[in-house]
Amino acid sequence: MSGGGPTARRSAEPEADAPCVVPGCGLPSVRHLARVEAAKAFPNLPEQGRRAPLCREHYREWKKATREDRALERLGR
């Protein structure tokens, strides 16, 4: 029973990593965020797609830049 239906599983092989979307970077991505979330720390992102692949360094910068907002959001639940 192989098909592309809702019960189909992802393959065990990882997809080819997209490069980091931050202008001037180009390193392999390790995390993909919603573009809206990534734009909170990097306002000059190109407007393409819904997801923003980030390299390790830029993901860490995003975490530092949004730390307070994320903490307040968790408290508000």
Backbone atoms as SQL, in Angstrom:
CREATE TABLE atoms (id INTEGER PRIMARY KEY, chain TEXT, resi INTEGER, resn TEXT, atom TEXT, x REAL, y REAL, z REAL);
INSERT INTO atoms VALUES
  (1, 'A', 1, 'MET', 'N', 0.839, -1.166, 0.000),
  (2, 'A', 1, 'MET', 'CA', 0.000, 0.000, 0.000),
  (3, 'A', 1, 'MET', 'C', 0.884, 1.228, 0.000),
  (4, 'A', 2, 'SER', 'N', 1.380, 1.587, -1.126),
  (5, 'A', 2, 'SER', 'CA', 2.203, 2.795, -1.204),
  (6, 'A', 2, 'SER', 'C', 1.457, 3.834, -2.009),
  (7, 'A', 3, 'GLY', 'N', 1.363, 4.973, -1.450),
  (8, 'A', 3, 'GLY', 'CA', 0.673, 6.077, -2.097),
  (9, 'A', 3, 'GLY', 'C', 1.118, 7.358, -1.439),
  (10, 'A', 4, 'GLY', 'N', 0.538, 8.406, -1.792),
  (11, 'A', 4, 'GLY', 'CA', 0.893, 9.683, -1.201),
  (12, 'A', 4, 'GLY', 'C', -0.183, 10.191, -0.265),
  (13, 'A', 5, 'GLY', 'N', -0.990, 9.255, 0.251),
  (14, 'A', 5, 'GLY', 'CA', -2.121, 9.630, 1.089),
  (15, 'A', 5, 'GLY', 'C', -1.711, 10.169, 2.445),
  (16, 'A', 6, 'PRO', 'N', -2.697, 10.439, 3.267),
  (17, 'A', 6, 'PRO', 'CA', -2.427, 11.053, 4.572),
  (18, 'A', 6, 'PRO', 'C', -1.641, 10.154, 5.516),
  (19, 'A', 7, 'THR', 'N', -1.623, 8.847, 5.268),
  (20, 'A', 7, 'THR', 'CA', -0.873, 7.962, 6.156),
  (21, 'A', 7, 'THR', 'C', 0.529, 7.682, 5.647),
  (22, 'A', 8, 'ALA', 'N', 0.892, 8.250, 4.498),
  (23, 'A', 8, 'ALA', 'CA', 2.236, 8.044, 3.963),
  (24, 'A', 8, 'ALA', 'C', 3.258, 8.694, 4.885),
  (25, 'A', 9, 'ARG', 'N', 4.348, 8.014, 5.124),
  (26, 'A', 9, 'ARG', 'CA', 5.394, 8.541, 6.006),
  (27, 'A', 9, 'ARG', 'C', 6.481, 9.217, 5.188),
  (28, 'A', 10, 'ARG', 'N', 7.179, 10.105, 5.854),
  (29, 'A', 10, 'ARG', 'CA', 8.318, 10.745, 5.196),
  (30, 'A', 10, 'ARG', 'C', 9.443, 9.731, 5.060),
  (31, 'A', 11, 'SER', 'N', 10.255, 9.914, 4.054),
  (32, 'A', 11, 'SER', 'CA', 11.385, 9.009, 3.894),
  (33, 'A', 11, 'SER', 'C', 12.414, 9.275, 4.985),
  (34, 'A', 12, 'ALA', 'N', 13.216, 8.286, 5.288),
  (35, 'A', 12, 'ALA', 'CA', 14.212, 8.405, 6.344),
  (36, 'A', 12, 'ALA', 'C', 15.378, 9.300, 5.922),
  (37, 'A', 13, 'GLU', 'N', 15.531, 9.493, 4.628),
  (38, 'A', 13, 'GLU', 'CA', 16.625, 10.327, 4.148),
  (39, 'A', 13, 'GLU', 'C', 16.243, 11.795, 4.263),
  (40, 'A', 14, 'PRO', 'N', 17.117, 12.631, 4.844),
  (41, 'A', 14, 'PRO', 'CA', 16.793, 14.057, 4.959),
  (42, 'A', 14, 'PRO', 'C', 16.825, 14.721, 3.589),
  (43, 'A', 15, 'GLU', 'N', 15.992, 15.739, 3.453),
  (44, 'A', 15, 'GLU', 'CA', 15.995, 16.506, 2.210),
  (45, 'A', 15, 'GLU', 'C', 17.276, 17.322, 2.125),
  (46, 'A', 16, 'ALA', 'N', 17.612, 17.735, 0.926),
  (47, 'A', 16, 'ALA', 'CA', 18.777, 18.599, 0.760),
  (48, 'A', 16, 'ALA', 'C', 18.502, 19.912, 1.488),
  (49, 'A', 17, 'ASP', 'N', 19.425, 20.328, 2.336),
  (50, 'A', 17, 'ASP', 'CA', 19.222, 21.548, 3.104),
  (51, 'A', 17, 'ASP', 'C', 19.251, 22.766, 2.199),
  (52, 'A', 18, 'ALA', 'N', 18.295, 23.634, 2.447),
  (53, 'A', 18, 'ALA', 'CA', 18.251, 24.899, 1.729),
  (54, 'A', 18, 'ALA', 'C', 19.260, 25.839, 2.385),
  (55, 'A', 19, 'PRO', 'N', 19.810, 26.772, 1.651),
  (56, 'A', 19, 'PRO', 'CA', 20.732, 27.721, 2.265),
  (57, 'A', 19, 'PRO', 'C', 19.989, 28.704, 3.158),
  (58, 'A', 20, 'CYS', 'N', 20.689, 29.290, 4.084),
  (59, 'A', 20, 'CYS', 'CA', 20.126, 30.290, 4.989),
  (60, 'A', 20, 'CYS', 'C', 19.563, 31.448, 4.166),
  (61, 'A', 21, 'VAL', 'N', 18.386, 31.932, 4.567),
  (62, 'A', 21, 'VAL', 'CA', 17.685, 32.951, 3.793),
  (63, 'A', 21, 'VAL', 'C', 18.158, 34.371, 4.111),
  (64, 'A', 22, 'VAL', 'N', 18.946, 34.555, 5.154),
  (65, 'A', 22, 'VAL', 'CA', 19.430, 35.886, 5.520),
  (66, 'A', 22, 'VAL', 'C', 20.382, 36.374, 4.418),
  (67, 'A', 23, 'PRO', 'N', 20.148, 37.559, 3.884),
  (68, 'A', 23, 'PRO', 'CA', 20.988, 38.069, 2.795),
  (69, 'A', 23, 'PRO', 'C', 22.474, 38.088, 3.167),
  (70, 'A', 24, 'GLY', 'N', 23.288, 37.532, 2.282),
  (71, 'A', 24, 'GLY', 'CA', 24.728, 37.524, 2.471),
  (72, 'A', 24, 'GLY', 'C', 25.255, 36.331, 3.241),
  (73, 'A', 25, 'CYS', 'N', 24.395, 35.396, 3.660),
  (74, 'A', 25, 'CYS', 'CA', 24.853, 34.268, 4.464),
  (75, 'A', 25, 'CYS', 'C', 25.107, 33.052, 3.574),
  (76, 'A', 26, 'GLY', 'N', 24.078, 32.317, 3.217),
  (77, 'A', 26, 'GLY', 'CA', 24.222, 31.177, 2.317),
  (78, 'A', 26, 'GLY', 'C', 24.704, 29.888, 2.958),
  (79, 'A', 27, 'LEU', 'N', 24.899, 29.836, 4.283),
  (80, 'A', 27, 'LEU', 'CA', 25.299, 28.590, 4.945),
  (81, 'A', 27, 'LEU', 'C', 24.129, 27.611, 4.939),
  (82, 'A', 28, 'PRO', 'N', 24.400, 26.313, 5.098),
  (83, 'A', 28, 'PRO', 'CA', 23.297, 25.339, 5.133),
  (84, 'A', 28, 'PRO', 'C', 22.383, 25.591, 6.329),
  (85, 'A', 29, 'SER', 'N', 21.088, 25.405, 6.126),
  (86, 'A', 29, 'SER', 'CA', 20.126, 25.667, 7.193),
  (87, 'A', 29, 'SER', 'C', 20.047, 24.488, 8.152),
  (88, 'A', 30, 'VAL', 'N', 19.714, 24.802, 9.400),
  (89, 'A', 30, 'VAL', 'CA', 19.496, 23.775, 10.414),
  (90, 'A', 30, 'VAL', 'C', 18.081, 23.851, 10.970),
  (91, 'A', 31, 'ARG', 'N', 17.416, 24.987, 10.819),
  (92, 'A', 31, 'ARG', 'CA', 16.046, 25.179, 11.293),
  (93, 'A', 31, 'ARG', 'C', 15.252, 25.944, 10.255),
  (94, 'A', 32, 'HIS', 'N', 13.964, 25.676, 10.211),
  (95, 'A', 32, 'HIS', 'CA', 13.055, 26.412, 9.340),
  (96, 'A', 32, 'HIS', 'C', 11.990, 27.041, 10.221),
  (97, 'A', 33, 'LEU', 'N', 11.849, 28.339, 10.143),
  (98, 'A', 33, 'LEU', 'CA', 10.840, 29.067, 10.909),
  (99, 'A', 33, 'LEU', 'C', 9.807, 29.645, 9.969),
  (100, 'A', 34, 'ALA', 'N', 8.675, 30.004, 10.529),
  (101, 'A', 34, 'ALA', 'CA', 7.697, 30.756, 9.746),
  (102, 'A', 34, 'ALA', 'C', 8.346, 32.086, 9.371),
  (103, 'A', 35, 'ARG', 'N', 8.131, 32.520, 8.162),
  (104, 'A', 35, 'ARG', 'CA', 8.767, 33.755, 7.690),
  (105, 'A', 35, 'ARG', 'C', 8.382, 34.951, 8.571),
  (106, 'A', 36, 'VAL', 'N', 7.160, 34.965, 9.071),
  (107, 'A', 36, 'VAL', 'CA', 6.709, 36.054, 9.939),
  (108, 'A', 36, 'VAL', 'C', 7.544, 36.083, 11.227),
  (109, 'A', 37, 'GLU', 'N', 7.822, 34.908, 11.783),
  (110, 'A', 37, 'GLU', 'CA', 8.628, 34.835, 13.003),
  (111, 'A', 37, 'GLU', 'C', 10.068, 35.271, 12.734),
  (112, 'A', 38, 'ALA', 'N', 10.645, 34.807, 11.639),
  (113, 'A', 38, 'ALA', 'CA', 12.018, 35.164, 11.308),
  (114, 'A', 38, 'ALA', 'C', 12.152, 36.654, 11.031),
  (115, 'A', 39, 'ALA', 'N', 11.111, 37.267, 10.483),
  (116, 'A', 39, 'ALA', 'CA', 11.158, 38.695, 10.154),
  (117, 'A', 39, 'ALA', 'C', 11.190, 39.569, 11.396),
  (118, 'A', 40, 'LYS', 'N', 10.817, 39.029, 12.554),
  (119, 'A', 40, 'LYS', 'CA', 10.887, 39.796, 13.796),
  (120, 'A', 40, 'LYS', 'C', 12.329, 40.141, 14.137),
  (121, 'A', 41, 'ALA', 'N', 13.259, 39.260, 13.803),
  (122, 'A', 41, 'ALA', 'CA', 14.672, 39.499, 14.083),
  (123, 'A', 41, 'ALA', 'C', 15.432, 39.974, 12.846),
  (124, 'A', 42, 'PHE', 'N', 14.950, 39.599, 11.663),
  (125, 'A', 42, 'PHE', 'CA', 15.625, 39.949, 10.410),
  (126, 'A', 42, 'PHE', 'C', 14.614, 40.613, 9.471),
  (127, 'A', 43, 'PRO', 'N', 14.390, 41.910, 9.606),
  (128, 'A', 43, 'PRO', 'CA', 13.350, 42.578, 8.818),
  (129, 'A', 43, 'PRO', 'C', 13.637, 42.665, 7.317),
  (130, 'A', 44, 'ASN', 'N', 14.864, 42.421, 6.894),
  (131, 'A', 44, 'ASN', 'CA', 15.198, 42.565, 5.470),
  (132, 'A', 44, 'ASN', 'C', 15.209, 41.222, 4.731),
  (133, 'A', 45, 'LEU', 'N', 14.393, 40.260, 5.169),
  (134, 'A', 45, 'LEU', 'CA', 14.317, 38.972, 4.487),
  (135, 'A', 45, 'LEU', 'C', 13.597, 39.122, 3.157),
  (136, 'A', 46, 'PRO', 'N', 14.004, 38.345, 2.155),
  (137, 'A', 46, 'PRO', 'CA', 13.286, 38.380, 0.881),
  (138, 'A', 46, 'PRO', 'C', 11.890, 37.798, 1.051),
  (139, 'A', 47, 'GLU', 'N', 10.927, 38.335, 0.333),
  (140, 'A', 47, 'GLU', 'CA', 9.533, 37.898, 0.424),
  (141, 'A', 47, 'GLU', 'C', 9.286, 36.733, -0.532),
  (142, 'A', 48, 'GLN', 'N', 9.603, 35.535, -0.090),
  (143, 'A', 48, 'GLN', 'CA', 9.332, 34.361, -0.918),
  (144, 'A', 48, 'GLN', 'C', 9.033, 33.170, -0.020),
  (145, 'A', 49, 'GLY', 'N', 7.944, 32.510, -0.269),
  (146, 'A', 49, 'GLY', 'CA', 7.566, 31.334, 0.494),
  (147, 'A', 49, 'GLY', 'C', 7.053, 31.658, 1.885),
  (148, 'A', 50, 'ARG', 'N', 6.608, 30.608, 2.581),
  (149, 'A', 50, 'ARG', 'CA', 6.072, 30.774, 3.921),
  (150, 'A', 50, 'ARG', 'C', 7.093, 30.434, 4.995),
  (151, 'A', 51, 'ARG', 'N', 8.107, 29.666, 4.654),
  (152, 'A', 51, 'ARG', 'CA', 9.101, 29.228, 5.620),
  (153, 'A', 51, 'ARG', 'C', 10.429, 29.931, 5.358),
  (154, 'A', 52, 'ALA', 'N', 11.203, 30.108, 6.433),
  (155, 'A', 52, 'ALA', 'CA', 12.501, 30.767, 6.316),
  (156, 'A', 52, 'ALA', 'C', 13.577, 29.838, 6.883),
  (157, 'A', 53, 'PRO', 'N', 14.395, 29.226, 6.025),
  (158, 'A', 53, 'PRO', 'CA', 15.477, 28.384, 6.526),
  (159, 'A', 53, 'PRO', 'C', 16.583, 29.255, 7.117),
  (160, 'A', 54, 'LEU', 'N', 17.057, 28.899, 8.316),
  (161, 'A', 54, 'LEU', 'CA', 18.119, 29.655, 8.977),
  (162, 'A', 54, 'LEU', 'C', 19.274, 28.738, 9.330),
  (163, 'A', 55, 'CYS', 'N', 20.494, 29.257, 9.204),
  (164, 'A', 55, 'CYS', 'CA', 21.676, 28.516, 9.628),
  (165, 'A', 55, 'CYS', 'C', 21.743, 28.562, 11.157),
  (166, 'A', 56, 'ARG', 'N', 22.675, 27.851, 11.718),
  (167, 'A', 56, 'ARG', 'CA', 22.772, 27.767, 13.180),
  (168, 'A', 56, 'ARG', 'C', 23.008, 29.138, 13.807),
  (169, 'A', 57, 'GLU', 'N', 23.903, 29.908, 13.231),
  (170, 'A', 57, 'GLU', 'CA', 24.237, 31.218, 13.792),
  (171, 'A', 57, 'GLU', 'C', 23.046, 32.171, 13.763),
  (172, 'A', 58, 'HIS', 'N', 22.336, 32.214, 12.635),
  (173, 'A', 58, 'HIS', 'CA', 21.187, 33.115, 12.544),
  (174, 'A', 58, 'HIS', 'C', 20.007, 32.614, 13.376),
  (175, 'A', 59, 'TYR', 'N', 19.867, 31.304, 13.552),
  (176, 'A', 59, 'TYR', 'CA', 18.825, 30.782, 14.445),
  (177, 'A', 59, 'TYR', 'C', 19.104, 31.230, 15.883),
  (178, 'A', 60, 'ARG', 'N', 20.366, 31.195, 16.287),
  (179, 'A', 60, 'ARG', 'CA', 20.734, 31.651, 17.633),
  (180, 'A', 60, 'ARG', 'C', 20.453, 33.145, 17.794),
  (181, 'A', 61, 'GLU', 'N', 20.732, 33.932, 16.756),
  (182, 'A', 61, 'GLU', 'CA', 20.440, 35.367, 16.804),
  (183, 'A', 61, 'GLU', 'C', 18.934, 35.596, 16.942),
  (184, 'A', 62, 'TRP', 'N', 18.126, 34.809, 16.211),
  (185, 'A', 62, 'TRP', 'CA', 16.680, 34.928, 16.311),
  (186, 'A', 62, 'TRP', 'C', 16.215, 34.594, 17.731),
  (187, 'A', 63, 'LYS', 'N', 16.783, 33.528, 18.316),
  (188, 'A', 63, 'LYS', 'CA', 16.400, 33.151, 19.676),
  (189, 'A', 63, 'LYS', 'C', 16.703, 34.268, 20.667),
  (190, 'A', 64, 'LYS', 'N', 17.867, 34.895, 20.533),
  (191, 'A', 64, 'LYS', 'CA', 18.240, 35.983, 21.439),
  (192, 'A', 64, 'LYS', 'C', 17.352, 37.212, 21.232),
  (193, 'A', 65, 'ALA', 'N', 17.048, 37.522, 19.981),
  (194, 'A', 65, 'ALA', 'CA', 16.264, 38.721, 19.679),
  (195, 'A', 65, 'ALA', 'C', 14.810, 38.585, 20.114),
  (196, 'A', 66, 'THR', 'N', 14.285, 37.374, 20.141),
  (197, 'A', 66, 'THR', 'CA', 12.863, 37.182, 20.456),
  (198, 'A', 66, 'THR', 'C', 12.640, 36.530, 21.813),
  (199, 'A', 67, 'ARG', 'N', 13.668, 36.425, 22.622),
  (200, 'A', 67, 'ARG', 'CA', 13.568, 35.727, 23.911),
  (201, 'A', 67, 'ARG', 'C', 12.443, 36.294, 24.782),
  (202, 'A', 68, 'GLU', 'N', 12.407, 37.604, 24.942),
  (203, 'A', 68, 'GLU', 'CA', 11.414, 38.215, 25.821),
  (204, 'A', 68, 'GLU', 'C', 9.994, 38.030, 25.269),
  (205, 'A', 69, 'ASP', 'N', 9.819, 38.230, 23.980),
  (206, 'A', 69, 'ASP', 'CA', 8.493, 38.056, 23.373),
  (207, 'A', 69, 'ASP', 'C', 7.993, 36.624, 23.530),
  (208, 'A', 70, 'ARG', 'N', 8.864, 35.651, 23.326),
  (209, 'A', 70, 'ARG', 'CA', 8.465, 34.254, 23.460),
  (210, 'A', 70, 'ARG', 'C', 8.119, 33.912, 24.900),
  (211, 'A', 71, 'ALA', 'N', 8.858, 34.471, 25.864),
  (212, 'A', 71, 'ALA', 'CA', 8.564, 34.227, 27.278),
  (213, 'A', 71, 'ALA', 'C', 7.215, 34.828, 27.656),
  (214, 'A', 72, 'LEU', 'N', 6.925, 36.030, 27.190),
  (215, 'A', 72, 'LEU', 'CA', 5.636, 36.663, 27.485),
  (216, 'A', 72, 'LEU', 'C', 4.478, 35.893, 26.846),
  (217, 'A', 73, 'GLU', 'N', 4.714, 35.364, 25.656),
  (218, 'A', 73, 'GLU', 'CA', 3.679, 34.581, 24.987),
  (219, 'A', 73, 'GLU', 'C', 3.375, 33.296, 25.767),
  (220, 'A', 74, 'ARG', 'N', 4.402, 32.657, 26.289),
  (221, 'A', 74, 'ARG', 'CA', 4.188, 31.446, 27.092),
  (222, 'A', 74, 'ARG', 'C', 3.417, 31.763, 28.370),
  (223, 'A', 75, 'LEU', 'N', 3.676, 32.898, 28.994),
  (224, 'A', 75, 'LEU', 'CA', 2.978, 33.286, 30.222),
  (225, 'A', 75, 'LEU', 'C', 1.518, 33.620, 29.966),
  (226, 'A', 76, 'GLY', 'N', 1.221, 34.104, 28.785),
  (227, 'A', 76, 'GLY', 'CA', -0.129, 34.531, 28.452),
  (228, 'A', 76, 'GLY', 'C', -1.081, 33.394, 28.131),
  (229, 'A', 77, 'ARG', 'N', -0.605, 32.187, 28.051),
  (230, 'A', 77, 'ARG', 'CA', -1.484, 31.061, 27.684),
  (231, 'A', 77, 'ARG', 'C', -2.334, 30.605, 28.812);
